[in-house]
Amino acid sequence: MPSVTLYTTPFCGYCMAAKRMLTAKGVGFAEIDVAADPARRAEMVNRAKGGRTVPQIFIGEIHVGGFDDLSALDRAGKLDPLLTA
């Protein structure tokens, strides 16, 4: 199972929704809070090819995008194969 990384901020509703979805699927993830750490925010923007909003979600080295993108992958039946690859 590839590692899952979420760049988040503490009071972001979409961040919470992404964490709930992954937790419900039994997927562990690393959460990086970018609110108070400019270096981690810069890392996120660089990894996300300019993406500045949170969450920014990565499955392995694949940049999924935000919660809407994660949810769309799930609805299309493409999320579970990514998580088990």
N, C-alpha and C positions, 0 to 999 in steps of 0.2 A: 504494500500500500504506500503510495507516495505521501510525502509530508504535505501538510496543508498549513498555509500561513495567512493570517488575516491582519492587515494594518487597520487599526480602529482608533476611535476616541471614546471617552467614557459615556457620553450622553447621546450617542448616535443610535437612533431607532433602527436604521438599516443594518448597523453593526450587530445590534442585539438580535435582529431577525436572522441574520446569517449564522450567528453562533447557535441560535435555537435550532435552525434547520440541520446544521452539521451534527449537533449533539443528538438530535432525534434519530439521525442516521447511524449513530454510534461512531462517528468520526472524531478522532482527536485532532487538535490543531494548536499551533503556536499563535499567540495573540501579541501583537506589537502595538502598544499605545503610542501614537505619534503626537498626542496633544501637548505634552510638555518637553518633547525631545526633538529639537530642530534637525539634528543629525539623522534620526530615524525617519522623520518626515521627508527629508531630502533623499534618503535611501528608497523610500516608498515611491516617490515621484520618478526617480531614475528607473527603478524596476518596472514601474507601470507605464513607462514611456510617456511621461508627462501627466499621468492621471493624478489629480490633486484631491479628489473627493474620497471619503471613506464610506464603507470599507473598500479596500483593494484586496482582492482574494487571489491567492496563488495555490495551485495544486501541482506539487513538484515545481517544475520551472514554467509551467503553463500559467499565463496570466488570464484568469477567468474574467476579471472586471469587478463590478460591484454586486450588491445583492440582487438587483434586477436581472443581471446576467446569470448569476448562480441559479436563481429561481427559474429562468427560461431554460437553462440546461436541464434542470430537474424535470420540468414539464415535458421536455422533448425526449426524455429517457436517456440523455447523454451524460448526466452527472455521475450516476453509479459506475458506469464503465471507467470514467476518469479516476474515480476514487479507488478502484480496485486494480488499476493497471500496474 
